[in-house]
Amino acid sequence: MDELIAPDGTKHGDPIPGSKFCRAFCERCGEPMRVHAERLNRPNMCGDCDPPHMGVGNPRTNLTGIDKDPDAYGRAR
């Protein structure tokens, strides 16, 4: 299988330039995501493949700037 590369040139596990996050990819569809370093070796899925659970304490996040790509913690709009 070919190694996935995000539009910014980062591969799985690479630090994202200008961000505190590292690059990961959705386990199901391969969409680039950003995650904390400690989540790199866990299964990560994007909001389309694993929609957020709309329960108590689950706010939607608007992301801007360098961290506007989707991740396991909020989906950029």
Short mmCIF file of the C-alpha atoms (twelve columns), coordinates in Angstrom:
data_MODEL
# 
_entry.id   MODEL 
# 
loop_
_atom_site.group_PDB 
_atom_site.id 
_atom_site.type_symbol 
_atom_site.label_atom_id 
_atom_site.label_alt_id 
_atom_site.label_comp_id 
_atom_site.label_asym_id 
_atom_site.label_seq_id 
_atom_site.Cartn_x 
_atom_site.Cartn_y 
_atom_site.Cartn_z 
_atom_site.pdbx_PDB_model_num 
ATOM 1  C CA . MET A 1  0.000   0.000  0.000  1 
ATOM 2  C CA . ASP A 2  1.226   3.506  -0.823 1 
ATOM 3  C CA . GLU A 3  2.033   5.756  2.094  1 
ATOM 4  C CA . LEU A 4  -0.539  8.524  2.506  1 
ATOM 5  C CA . ILE A 5  0.657   12.121 2.219  1 
ATOM 6  C CA . ALA A 6  -1.411  15.157 3.275  1 
ATOM 7  C CA . PRO A 7  -1.675  18.238 1.004  1 
ATOM 8  C CA . ASP A 8  0.907   20.006 3.206  1 
ATOM 9  C CA . GLY A 9  3.407   17.189 2.511  1 
ATOM 10 C CA . THR A 10 3.233   15.570 5.949  1 
ATOM 11 C CA . LYS A 11 3.037   11.805 6.421  1 
ATOM 12 C CA . HIS A 12 1.653   9.766  9.324  1 
ATOM 13 C CA . GLY A 13 3.407   10.782 12.538 1 
ATOM 14 C CA . ASP A 14 5.040   13.931 11.153 1 
ATOM 15 C CA . PRO A 15 4.678   17.089 13.238 1 
ATOM 16 C CA . ILE A 16 2.466   19.614 11.441 1 
ATOM 17 C CA . PRO A 17 4.480   22.802 10.855 1 
ATOM 18 C CA . GLY A 18 3.234   25.651 13.059 1 
ATOM 19 C CA . SER A 19 0.935   23.354 15.056 1 
ATOM 20 C CA . LYS A 20 1.102   21.404 18.298 1 
ATOM 21 C CA . PHE A 21 -0.452  18.403 16.500 1 
ATOM 22 C CA . CYS A 22 0.926   15.528 14.428 1 
ATOM 23 C CA . ARG A 23 -0.395  14.106 11.155 1 
ATOM 24 C CA . ALA A 24 -2.641  11.048 11.119 1 
ATOM 25 C CA . PHE A 25 -5.075  9.674  8.564  1 
ATOM 26 C CA . CYS A 26 -8.592  8.307  8.923  1 
ATOM 27 C CA . GLU A 27 -8.463  4.527  9.266  1 
ATOM 28 C CA . ARG A 28 -11.482 4.122  6.979  1 
ATOM 29 C CA . CYS A 29 -11.243 6.743  4.188  1 
ATOM 30 C CA . GLY A 30 -7.666  8.059  4.466  1 
ATOM 31 C CA . GLU A 31 -8.612  11.722 5.069  1 
ATOM 32 C CA . PRO A 32 -5.733  13.694 6.650  1 
ATOM 33 C CA . MET A 33 -6.334  14.593 10.295 1 
ATOM 34 C CA . ARG A 34 -4.360  16.183 13.095 1 
ATOM 35 C CA . VAL A 35 -3.961  14.459 16.453 1 
ATOM 36 C CA . HIS A 36 -1.951  14.810 19.637 1 
ATOM 37 C CA . ALA A 37 1.246   12.745 19.531 1 
ATOM 38 C CA . GLU A 38 -0.068  10.269 22.122 1 
ATOM 39 C CA . ARG A 39 -2.960  9.348  19.749 1 
ATOM 40 C CA . LEU A 40 -0.753  8.423  16.776 1 
ATOM 41 C CA . ASN A 41 -0.826  4.683  17.398 1 
ATOM 42 C CA . ARG A 42 -4.559  4.515  18.133 1 
ATOM 43 C CA . PRO A 43 -7.268  4.046  15.502 1 
ATOM 44 C CA . ASN A 44 -8.396  7.498  14.331 1 
ATOM 45 C CA . MET A 45 -11.443 8.171  12.182 1 
ATOM 46 C CA . CYS A 46 -12.713 11.410 10.661 1 
ATOM 47 C CA . GLY A 47 -16.092 12.963 11.444 1 
ATOM 48 C CA . ASP A 48 -17.638 11.503 8.273  1 
ATOM 49 C CA . CYS A 49 -16.623 7.914  9.064  1 
ATOM 50 C CA . ASP A 50 -17.313 8.216  12.812 1 
ATOM 51 C CA . PRO A 51 -19.775 11.090 13.325 1 
ATOM 52 C CA . PRO A 52 -19.539 12.946 16.631 1 
ATOM 53 C CA . HIS A 53 -21.896 11.783 19.328 1 
ATOM 54 C CA . MET A 54 -24.243 14.653 20.067 1 
ATOM 55 C CA . GLY A 55 -24.539 14.135 23.798 1 
ATOM 56 C CA . VAL A 56 -23.944 16.337 26.794 1 
ATOM 57 C CA . GLY A 57 -20.558 18.032 26.813 1 
ATOM 58 C CA . ASN A 58 -19.743 17.587 23.139 1 
ATOM 59 C CA . PRO A 59 -19.351 21.097 21.675 1 
ATOM 60 C CA . ARG A 60 -18.731 21.653 17.979 1 
ATOM 61 C CA . THR A 61 -15.426 23.382 17.278 1 
ATOM 62 C CA . ASN A 62 -14.676 26.006 14.645 1 
ATOM 63 C CA . LEU A 63 -11.031 25.756 13.674 1 
ATOM 64 C CA . THR A 64 -9.039  28.453 11.912 1 
ATOM 65 C CA . GLY A 65 -5.525  29.100 10.752 1 
ATOM 66 C CA . ILE A 66 -2.892  26.386 10.516 1 
ATOM 67 C CA . ASP A 67 -5.123  23.927 12.417 1 
ATOM 68 C CA . LYS A 68 -8.193  24.202 10.167 1 
ATOM 69 C CA . ASP A 69 -7.990  20.635 8.832  1 
ATOM 70 C CA . PRO A 70 -10.320 18.047 10.397 1 
ATOM 71 C CA . ASP A 71 -9.198  16.003 13.338 1 
ATOM 72 C CA . ALA A 72 -10.431 13.652 15.999 1 
ATOM 73 C CA . TYR A 73 -11.517 16.536 18.237 1 
ATOM 74 C CA . GLY A 74 -13.580 18.773 15.945 1 
ATOM 75 C CA . ARG A 75 -14.400 19.204 12.303 1 
ATOM 76 C CA . ALA A 76 -13.358 22.328 10.398 1 
ATOM 77 C CA . ARG A 77 -16.204 24.143 8.661  1 
# 
